[in-house]
């Protein structure tokens, strides 16, 4: 079962994975098991150490001697399928590339382990470009590709949430689909009928929308996970996905107070077999349940 931790511990969790990975790659003995049962690090065979404390892992990660191109290349050799899909559109340091790769692997490992009913979700992703161009939007996606731009991002926590949002577009459009011949005319892509009428995503869209461009007349901001999610059904889906994975307890509390949010929460819960990544207690969760942030990927605790 996935660990239910606060979002503030998310960075620590990724550091664990990254620190352990680099240490054992350099020793050529790393084996990682994502068992997600406790907060202990007993699931790692860390240089024959049966249990490593958080402080040990953080100190290991902080050692600049481990940030080498060899470490990054060995990480890529271990996870060739994902690494080969990532292109770097900027002269990033080895540290930046290794850390961003670790975040991406962490997300994909969680997703692939829990929604494998038809095929592996990450297989639907063909390419990801990580860039750092001035003024470019933080993320975009279509059926098969994702572009991430780091220029606006100040925190690794935000990077993780943006890829959680963008990867869901790939799953929604390119993975979570049926193949019946008859297509929907209400939910289209740029007015082109591309979604089968029994596409599971359409069930989700219908919770709050009459069509791709028209929200149901009785919907209010409280029926969406964020203000940005009100813009179209695809962004609504991706915003709630990020909330489900990374601010799960707050999403659940919203669901208890709103029937539309409850439907969306249950849809994702059933898809993920009621598993998630972080049980966040971010500051905005202390606000009234009628409150909605503009963008869930901007939420942070520290």
C-alpha positions as CSV (number, residue, x, y, z in Angstrom):
1,X,0.0,0.0,0.0
2,X,1.3,3.5,-0.8
3,X,2.6,5.6,2.0
4,X,0.1,8.2,3.3
5,X,2.3,11.1,4.2
6,X,2.0,14.9,4.2
7,X,2.9,16.7,1.1
8,X,5.7,18.3,3.1
9,X,7.3,14.9,3.2
10,X,7.1,14.4,-0.5
11,X,10.5,16.0,-1.1
12,X,12.0,13.7,1.6
13,X,10.5,10.7,0.0
14,X,12.0,11.5,-3.4
15,X,15.3,12.3,-1.7
16,X,15.2,8.8,-0.2
17,X,14.8,7.2,-3.7
18,X,17.4,9.5,-5.2
19,X,20.0,9.1,-2.5
20,X,19.6,5.3,-2.3
21,X,19.7,5.0,-6.1
22,X,22.9,7.0,-6.5
23,X,24.7,5.3,-3.6
24,X,24.0,1.8,-4.8
25,X,24.5,2.5,-8.5
26,X,27.9,3.7,-7.7
27,X,28.5,0.5,-5.8
28,X,26.8,-1.6,-8.5
29,X,24.6,-3.3,-5.9
30,X,21.3,-1.3,-5.9
31,X,18.0,-3.1,-5.8
32,X,14.9,-1.1,-5.0
33,X,11.5,-2.5,-3.9
34,X,8.6,0.0,-3.7
35,X,6.6,-1.7,-1.0
36,X,5.0,1.5,0.5
37,X,4.1,-0.1,3.8
38,X,5.8,2.1,6.4
39,X,7.8,5.3,6.8
40,X,10.9,3.2,7.4
41,X,13.5,2.6,4.7
42,X,13.6,-1.2,5.3
43,X,12.4,-1.8,1.7
44,X,15.9,-0.8,0.4
45,X,19.0,-3.0,0.3
46,X,21.3,-0.1,1.0
47,X,24.8,-1.4,1.0
48,X,23.7,-4.3,3.2
49,X,22.3,-1.9,5.7
50,X,18.9,-3.2,6.7
51,X,17.6,0.1,7.9
52,X,18.8,3.6,7.1
53,X,17.5,6.7,8.9
54,X,16.1,9.7,7.1
55,X,19.1,11.7,8.2
56,X,21.5,9.2,6.7
57,X,19.7,9.4,3.4
58,X,19.6,13.2,3.3
59,X,23.3,13.4,4.2
60,X,24.1,11.0,1.4
61,X,22.1,13.0,-1.1
62,X,23.8,16.2,0.1
63,X,27.3,14.9,-0.7
64,X,28.3,16.7,-3.8
65,X,30.7,13.8,-4.7
66,X,27.6,11.8,-5.8
67,X,26.5,14.3,-8.4
68,X,28.4,13.0,-11.4
69,X,27.5,12.3,-15.0
70,X,28.2,8.7,-14.3
71,X,25.5,8.6,-11.6
72,X,22.9,10.1,-14.0
73,X,23.9,7.7,-16.8
74,X,23.8,4.7,-14.5
75,X,20.3,5.8,-13.4
76,X,19.3,6.0,-17.0
77,X,20.7,2.6,-17.8
78,X,18.6,1.2,-15.0
79,X,15.4,2.9,-16.3
80,X,16.0,3.0,-20.0
81,X,12.4,2.9,-21.0
82,X,11.5,6.2,-19.2
83,X,14.9,7.9,-19.6
84,X,14.9,7.4,-23.4
85,X,11.6,9.3,-23.6
86,X,13.0,12.4,-21.9
87,X,14.7,15.1,-23.9
88,X,16.6,18.0,-22.2
89,X,16.1,21.3,-24.0
90,X,18.5,23.2,-21.7
91,X,22.0,22.9,-20.4
92,X,20.9,21.5,-17.0
93,X,23.5,20.4,-14.4
94,X,23.8,16.7,-13.6
95,X,22.3,17.4,-10.2
96,X,19.2,19.0,-11.8
97,X,18.8,16.2,-14.4
98,X,19.2,13.5,-11.8
99,X,16.7,15.0,-9.4
100,X,14.1,15.7,-12.1
101,X,14.5,12.2,-13.4
102,X,14.0,10.8,-9.9
103,X,10.8,12.8,-9.5
104,X,9.5,11.5,-12.8
105,X,10.4,7.9,-12.0
106,X,8.8,8.2,-8.6
107,X,5.5,9.4,-10.2
108,X,5.5,6.7,-13.0
109,X,6.3,3.9,-10.5
110,X,3.3,4.9,-8.4
111,X,1.0,5.2,-11.4
112,X,2.1,2.1,-13.2
113,X,1.8,0.0,-10.0
114,X,-1.8,0.9,-9.4
115,X,-3.6,1.5,-12.7
116,X,-2.6,-1.4,-14.9
117,X,-6.0,-2.8,-15.8
118,X,-5.4,-2.6,-19.5
119,X,-1.8,-1.7,-20.2
120,X,1.0,0.1,-18.4
121,X,0.0,3.8,-18.3
122,X,3.5,5.2,-18.8
123,X,3.6,3.3,-22.1
124,X,1.1,5.9,-23.5
125,X,3.8,8.5,-23.1
126,X,6.0,8.7,-26.2
127,X,8.1,11.7,-25.3
128,X,8.7,14.3,-22.6
129,X,10.7,17.6,-23.1
130,X,12.1,19.3,-20.1
131,X,13.0,22.9,-20.9
132,X,13.8,26.2,-19.2
133,X,12.7,28.9,-21.7
134,X,11.9,32.3,-20.4
135,X,8.2,33.1,-20.1
136,X,7.0,29.8,-21.6
137,X,4.1,28.1,-19.8
138,X,5.0,25.5,-17.2
139,X,3.4,22.5,-18.9
140,X,1.5,21.2,-21.8
141,X,0.4,17.8,-23.1
142,X,-1.5,16.1,-25.9
143,X,-2.3,12.4,-26.5
144,X,1.3,11.2,-26.4
145,X,3.8,14.0,-25.4
146,X,4.5,16.3,-22.5
147,X,6.4,19.5,-22.4
148,X,7.6,20.8,-19.0
149,X,9.2,24.3,-18.7
150,X,11.0,25.0,-15.4
151,X,11.4,28.8,-15.9
152,X,8.4,29.7,-13.7
153,X,9.0,27.0,-11.1
154,X,10.7,27.9,-7.8
155,X,10.2,24.6,-6.0
156,X,10.7,20.9,-6.8
157,X,7.4,20.3,-5.1
158,X,5.8,22.3,-7.9
159,X,7.6,20.3,-10.6
160,X,6.2,17.1,-9.2
161,X,2.7,18.5,-9.1
162,X,2.9,19.8,-12.7
163,X,4.0,16.5,-14.1
164,X,1.3,14.8,-12.0
165,X,-1.2,17.2,-13.8
166,X,0.3,16.8,-17.3
167,X,0.8,13.1,-17.2
168,X,-2.9,12.8,-16.5
169,X,-3.7,14.3,-19.9
170,X,-1.7,11.5,-21.4
171,X,-3.7,8.9,-19.4
172,X,-7.0,10.6,-20.0
173,X,-6.6,11.1,-23.8
174,X,-4.1,8.3,-24.8
175,X,-4.7,5.5,-22.3
176,X,-8.1,5.7,-20.7
177,X,-10.2,5.0,-23.8
178,X,-12.4,2.5,-25.5
179,X,-12.5,1.5,-29.2
180,X,-16.1,1.4,-30.1
181,X,-16.7,2.9,-33.6
182,X,-19.4,5.4,-32.6
183,X,-17.9,8.7,-31.4
184,X,-19.2,11.3,-29.0
185,X,-20.3,14.6,-30.5
186,X,-20.6,16.4,-27.2
187,X,-17.1,15.8,-26.0
188,X,-14.7,16.5,-28.8
189,X,-11.1,17.6,-29.4
190,X,-11.2,21.0,-31.2
191,X,-14.7,20.1,-32.6
192,X,-13.4,16.7,-33.9
193,X,-15.2,13.6,-32.7
194,X,-12.4,11.4,-31.4
195,X,-13.8,9.9,-28.2
196,X,-15.8,6.7,-28.3
197,X,-19.2,7.0,-26.6
198,X,-18.2,4.5,-24.0
199,X,-14.8,6.1,-23.2
200,X,-14.5,6.0,-19.4
201,X,-13.3,9.7,-19.4
202,X,-16.7,10.8,-20.7
203,X,-18.4,9.4,-17.6
204,X,-16.1,11.8,-15.6
205,X,-16.7,14.8,-17.9
206,X,-20.5,14.4,-17.5
207,X,-20.3,14.9,-13.8
208,X,-20.1,18.6,-14.3
209,X,-20.4,19.3,-18.0
210,X,-23.1,19.0,-20.7
211,X,-20.5,19.1,-23.4
212,X,-16.8,20.0,-23.9
213,X,-17.6,23.7,-24.1
214,X,-20.7,23.9,-21.8
215,X,-20.8,23.4,-18.1
216,X,-24.1,22.2,-16.6
217,X,-26.1,25.3,-15.6
218,X,-26.2,24.5,-11.9
219,X,-22.5,24.0,-11.5
220,X,-20.6,26.4,-9.3
221,X,-16.9,26.7,-8.4
222,X,-17.5,24.3,-5.5
223,X,-18.1,21.5,-8.0
224,X,-14.5,21.7,-9.3
225,X,-11.1,21.1,-7.8
226,X,-9.8,24.5,-8.8
227,X,-10.8,27.6,-10.7
228,X,-8.5,26.5,-13.6
229,X,-10.4,23.2,-13.7
230,X,-13.5,25.0,-14.7
231,X,-12.0,25.9,-18.0
232,X,-12.6,22.6,-19.8
233,X,-13.2,18.9,-18.9
234,X,-9.6,17.9,-19.6
235,X,-8.2,20.5,-17.1
236,X,-10.8,19.6,-14.6
237,X,-9.7,15.9,-14.8
238,X,-6.0,16.8,-14.5
239,X,-6.5,19.2,-11.6
240,X,-8.5,16.7,-9.6
241,X,-5.9,14.0,-10.4
242,X,-3.2,16.1,-8.9
243,X,-5.4,16.7,-5.9
244,X,-6.1,13.0,-5.5
245,X,-2.5,12.0,-5.6
246,X,-0.8,14.8,-3.7
247,X,-3.5,16.3,-1.5
248,X,-5.6,13.3,-1.0
249,X,-7.1,13.9,2.5
250,X,-8.2,17.4,1.5
251,X,-9.8,16.0,-1.7
252,X,-11.6,13.4,0.4
253,X,-12.9,16.2,2.7
254,X,-14.1,18.2,-0.2
255,X,-16.0,15.1,-1.5
256,X,-17.8,14.8,1.8
257,X,-19.2,18.3,1.3
258,X,-20.1,18.2,-2.4
259,X,-21.8,15.5,-4.4
260,X,-20.1,16.4,-7.7
261,X,-16.6,16.3,-6.1
262,X,-17.6,13.0,-4.5
263,X,-18.3,11.5,-7.9
264,X,-14.9,12.7,-9.2
265,X,-13.2,11.5,-6.0
266,X,-14.8,8.0,-6.4
267,X,-13.9,7.8,-10.1
268,X,-10.2,8.3,-9.3
269,X,-10.3,6.2,-6.2
270,X,-11.7,3.2,-8.1
271,X,-9.2,3.7,-10.9
272,X,-6.3,3.7,-8.4
273,X,-7.8,1.1,-6.1
274,X,-8.0,3.7,-3.4
275,X,-4.2,4.3,-3.3
276,X,-2.4,7.6,-3.5
277,X,0.9,9.3,-2.9
278,X,0.5,12.0,-0.3
279,X,-1.9,12.7,2.5
280,X,-1.3,16.4,2.5
281,X,-2.2,18.9,5.2
282,X,-1.2,22.0,3.3
283,X,-2.2,25.4,4.7
284,X,-5.0,26.0,2.3
285,X,-6.7,22.9,3.6
286,X,-7.5,24.8,6.8
287,X,-9.8,27.2,4.8
288,X,-13.5,26.8,4.4
289,X,-14.5,23.9,2.1
290,X,-16.1,26.3,-0.3
291,X,-12.7,27.8,-1.1
292,X,-11.0,26.8,-4.3
293,X,-7.4,27.6,-5.3
294,X,-6.7,28.8,-8.9
295,X,-4.3,26.0,-9.6
296,X,-3.7,22.9,-7.5
297,X,-0.1,22.5,-8.7
298,X,0.9,25.7,-6.9
299,X,-0.1,24.4,-3.5
300,X,2.8,23.9,-1.1
301,X,3.4,23.6,2.6
302,X,6.8,25.1,3.3
